[in-house]
Amino acid sequence: MHLKSLKVFCDVAQKRSFSRAADDNNISQSAASQMIHHLEQHLGVKLIDRSKRPFVLTSEGDMFYEGCRGIVRRYDALEDKVRGLRKEVTGRVRVASIYSIGLHHMTQYLQQFLSQFPKANVRLEYLHPSRVLKAIERDSADLGLVSYPKATRSMEAIAWRAEPIVFVCSPSDELAGREEINLEELAGKKMVNFDKDLTIRKEIDRVLNAHHVDVEVVMEFDNIETIKRAIEIDVGVGLLPEPTVRREVAAGTLLAIPLTTDELIRPIGIIYRSGQELSPTAQRFIDLLLAEGGQPAQKRKTKEAASVVAAAGG
């Protein structure tokens, strides 16, 4: 039984796709299917129920997957360590990021990382907050980039950046000429806001309520890009992390005005599974992010005993 076959099986199980697993392993879809078939023949059991669409793992497949992914992960880490003895970073790191972090930060960091370590392999995927967490839990990503990171018994969290939230409006809004905005001035304003189940929305509501400010929420979205588009056409105003609107401010389609209070901050962090030994490549990637963007290494872990599932939104 070849380790390559175990890795292909793990990728098929994680992605629920033969074609995507085949692409990740630089083989054809038929080759991936044959590898799984040979594993099933060797074990004498069916690992995948192909009669269902999409296919699912059998009970034997679930058990085999749980064991195999640990074997594959340990081998990958060992391979990285051995290669690291030659002072080269040649391994792979899989990063899952929420859209607003990936779109506004990651291009420059990827360029820097790959310029320093040209033999490294970085796979970056942009996902909804809940799917970033699932990617870490299911071992389809090594690192996750989320907002409002919280550590739990099953998840480690590293503080990375702290982004001020600013008042965002179209150039035609009545408050457009202001240098600063008091939260009280938002009373009665039409607002384009985040979905209620996202942590950033809960934080915005908490601070507005503390200041006894009632706004009229006219639209709700689960991502910053759509919120910006609605504000650009003057549907309403918004409260957004400052780095996420720099492109529109430079283009003149939006204005970002600081708040007089510093109560609204969006923390950004890096998460990974507790007990997981990070590969040298993953650790180097974390080190670059911290060096370029954020917290001192000795202060980087957060240990709040709150739910990471509820904390990754926004």
ChimeraX attribute file (.defattr): number of C-alpha atoms within 10 A of each C-alpha:
attribute: neighborCount
match mode: 1-to-1
recipient: residues
	/A:1	10
	/A:2	8
	/A:3	12
	/A:4	12
	/A:5	17
	/A:6	21
	/A:7	19
	/A:8	23
	/A:9	27
	/A:10	25
	/A:11	23
	/A:12	23
	/A:13	23
	/A:14	17
	/A:15	14
	/A:16	16
	/A:17	14
	/A:18	20
	/A:19	17
	/A:20	16
	/A:21	24
	/A:22	20
	/A:23	12
	/A:24	12
	/A:25	15
	/A:26	10
	/A:27	13
	/A:28	15
	/A:29	17
	/A:30	11
	/A:31	14
	/A:32	23
	/A:33	17
	/A:34	13
	/A:35	19
	/A:36	21
	/A:37	17
	/A:38	13
	/A:39	18
	/A:40	15
	/A:41	12
	/A:42	10
	/A:43	13
	/A:44	9
	/A:45	13
	/A:46	17
	/A:47	24
	/A:48	22
	/A:49	14
	/A:50	12
	/A:51	8
	/A:52	9
	/A:53	7
	/A:54	9
	/A:55	13
	/A:56	16
	/A:57	19
	/A:58	15
	/A:59	13
	/A:60	13
	/A:61	20
	/A:62	15
	/A:63	12
	/A:64	17
	/A:65	22
	/A:66	12
	/A:67	13
	/A:68	17
	/A:69	21
	/A:70	14
	/A:71	14
	/A:72	17
	/A:73	18
	/A:74	16
	/A:75	13
	/A:76	14
	/A:77	19
	/A:78	14
	/A:79	15
	/A:80	20
	/A:81	19
	/A:82	11
	/A:83	15
	/A:84	15
	/A:85	9
	/A:86	8
	/A:87	9
	/A:88	17
	/A:89	22
	/A:90	18
	/A:91	21
	/A:92	19
	/A:93	21
	/A:94	19
	/A:95	25
	/A:96	28
	/A:97	26
	/A:98	24
	/A:99	20
	/A:100	22
	/A:101	18
	/A:102	19
	/A:103	13
	/A:104	14
	/A:105	15
	/A:106	15
	/A:107	11
	/A:108	9
	/A:109	16
	/A:110	17
	/A:111	12
	/A:112	16
	/A:113	17
	/A:114	15
	/A:115	11
	/A:116	12
	/A:117	17
	/A:118	13
	/A:119	13
	/A:120	19
	/A:121	16
	/A:122	17
	/A:123	14
	/A:124	18
	/A:125	16
	/A:126	18
	/A:127	18
	/A:128	18
	/A:129	25
	/A:130	17
	/A:131	17
	/A:132	27
	/A:133	27
	/A:134	15
	/A:135	23
	/A:136	20
	/A:137	16
	/A:138	16
	/A:139	20
	/A:140	19
	/A:141	23
	/A:142	24
	/A:143	27
	/A:144	30
	/A:145	28
	/A:146	31
	/A:147	27
	/A:148	23
	/A:149	31
	/A:150	26
	/A:151	22
	/A:152	18
	/A:153	13
	/A:154	12
	/A:155	20
	/A:156	20
	/A:157	27
	/A:158	23
	/A:159	23
	/A:160	26
	/A:161	18
	/A:162	17
	/A:163	16
	/A:164	19
	/A:165	25
	/A:166	25
	/A:167	22
	/A:168	28
	/A:169	28
	/A:170	24
	/A:171	18
	/A:172	14
	/A:173	15
	/A:174	9
	/A:175	19
	/A:176	18
	/A:177	11
	/A:178	11
	/A:179	11
	/A:180	16
	/A:181	17
	/A:182	13
	/A:183	16
	/A:184	13
	/A:185	11
	/A:186	19
	/A:187	15
	/A:188	12
	/A:189	16
	/A:190	18
	/A:191	24
	/A:192	27
	/A:193	28
	/A:194	26
	/A:195	17
	/A:196	13
	/A:197	13
	/A:198	19
	/A:199	20
	/A:200	27
	/A:201	18
	/A:202	16
	/A:203	16
	/A:204	19
	/A:205	17
	/A:206	13
	/A:207	15
	/A:208	18
	/A:209	12
	/A:210	9
	/A:211	13
	/A:212	12
	/A:213	16
	/A:214	15
	/A:215	18
	/A:216	14
	/A:217	16
	/A:218	13
	/A:219	15
	/A:220	16
	/A:221	15
	/A:222	18
	/A:223	19
	/A:224	18
	/A:225	14
	/A:226	14
	/A:227	23
	/A:228	25
	/A:229	15
	/A:230	21
	/A:231	23
	/A:232	21
	/A:233	13
	/A:234	18
	/A:235	17
	/A:236	23
	/A:237	26
	/A:238	25
	/A:239	23
	/A:240	26
	/A:241	23
	/A:242	19
	/A:243	16
	/A:244	19
	/A:245	21
	/A:246	15
	/A:247	12
	/A:248	15
	/A:249	16
	/A:250	10
	/A:251	10
	/A:252	12
	/A:253	18
	/A:254	26
	/A:255	25
	/A:256	26
	/A:257	20
	/A:258	17
	/A:259	18
	/A:260	12
	/A:261	15
	/A:262	10
	/A:263	12
	/A:264	20
	/A:265	20
	/A:266	21
	/A:267	17
	/A:268	22
	/A:269	26
	/A:270	26
	/A:271	27
	/A:272	25
	/A:273	23
	/A:274	14
	/A:275	10
	/A:276	15
	/A:277	14
	/A:278	18
	/A:279	21
	/A:280	22
	/A:281	24
	/A:282	23
	/A:283	14
	/A:284	16
	/A:285	23
	/A:286	17
	/A:287	14
	/A:288	17
	/A:289	21
	/A:290	20
	/A:291	13
	/A:292	11
	/A:293	14
	/A:294	16
	/A:295	18
	/A:296	13
	/A:297	14
	/A:298	6
	/A:299	10
	/A:300	16
	/A:301	19
	/A:302	15
	/A:303	15
	/A:304	12
	/A:305	10
	/A:306	13
	/A:307	14
	/A:308	23
	/A:309	17
	/A:310	15
	/A:311	20
	/A:312	27
	/A:313	25
	/A:314	27
